[in-house]
Amino acid sequence: MNLATLALFLPACFALNMAPGPNNLLSISNASRYGYRMACLAGGGRLLAFTGMIALASVGLAAVLQASELLFYGIKIVGAGYLFYLAYQLWNAAPNSQAHATDAPVKLLGLARQEFLVAAGNPKAILIFTAFLPQFVDPAQAMTAQFATLGALFLLLEWVAISLYAYMGLHMRRWFATPKGQRLFNRCCAGLLAAAASVLLAAKRT
């Protein structure tokens, strides 16, 4: 893989990483409620889901999802349903819902699971890897090594995006410091998650 390919891949990849979506919205919400560190660590669940998707794309199994209308819509409906569930929870969340030190391991596992399920419940993400990464793969060179390199770079940039969105959420927590402000912020995030679920339901295979 040459430098010219990387010079094209990196900005295009980072644009995908930074695009607003349900996972990035979760980073904002988690940072505003539980702190910057918790939101960044919870993003590991998303990275785990994306690692699996990249592996599927590298061996061509994602083509099964693209070919199977039933599987695509099944994953889409489950994923949208989970987003609606998260939106409902966030809408009814009590203000000052901060993580306590004794609850940190359980809370982190739960937040990471949320990130994983939201990412895994979006079949369009797998198709993005199927359509995006192969554009930068040279068929004359070893395919597995190139997919591994591109996938690692994608995950690294995704971690940067997680950190940036979490930092944004940390500052939003300061802006919405009062219980009334926290409730307003939670409900705004809930509305955006519900909107993301609606967009996911309307998504079609490409």
Buried (B, 14 or more C-beta within 10 A) or exposed (E): BEEEBBEEBBEEBBEBBBEEBBBBBBBBBBBBBBBBBBBBBBBBBBBBBBBBBBBBBBEEEBEEBBEBEEEBBEBBBBBBBBBBBBBEEBBEBEBEEEBEEEEBEEBBEBBBEBBBBBBBBBBBBBBBBBEBBBEBBEEEEEBEEBBBBBBEBBBBBBBEBBBBBBBBBBEBBEEBEEEEBBBEBBBBBBEBBBBBBEBBBEBEBE
